[in-house]
Amino acid sequence: MKPKKTIVLIAVSSFLCLFFAAGNGFAETSDAVTAIESIATDEAVSTGAAATSGAMDLVKMLTSQLGVTENQAAGGAGSLFNMAKGMLSETEYGQVAAAIPGINDLIAAAPAVSESTAKKSDKMSGLTQGLGSLTKAVDSAGKYAAVYDQFKQLDLNTDMVSQFVPVLLSFAESSGGESVMNTLKSVWQ
């Protein structure tokens, strides 16, 4: 809930309490509580609906531009956003999440990484020690291993990752501005 709306709800609640003390207002306190809960629920529903709507806008964009199904679009986007979540600082990811409505729904739509891929990624991370300049290449391959695995589970060719990224970056720029787009770009490119 946003701070201004919280203050408004507290003010409304305080006013209603004073109103009851004066003997006026609703017939019962439960009526007032029901009215306040209704306001809070309506706000939560509209916030959730906005997030779902934002995620659906991105899914529609992906399906129309890339010719994938809605399930593939949501899962593929979620896979890439989850990768970003794991690689960005908490502050950076918080900015991305605030700018992209429904990002958590998309992440939840991504299939789980297979156990064999997770083990391979761990082994690759261990190999990077002492490789010097090769570390970046190994890290790059390792960071995409989970995404490639998830794309395969969605019946998407791993080449589709490079087609998803520009669409996601465009959406990120339109919904969160250039700084959000550049934050994600630093992870994906």
Buried (B, 14 or more C-beta within 10 A) or exposed (E): EEEEEEEBBEEBBEEBEEEBEEEEBBEEEEEBEEEBEEBBEEBEEEBEEEBEEBBBBBBEBBBEBBEBBEBBBBBBBBBBBBBBBEBBEEEBBEBBBEBBBBBBBBBEBBBEBBEEBBEBBEEBEEEBEEEEEEEEEBBEEBBBBBBBBBBBBBEBEEEBBEBBBEBBBBBBBBBBEEEBBEBBBEBBE
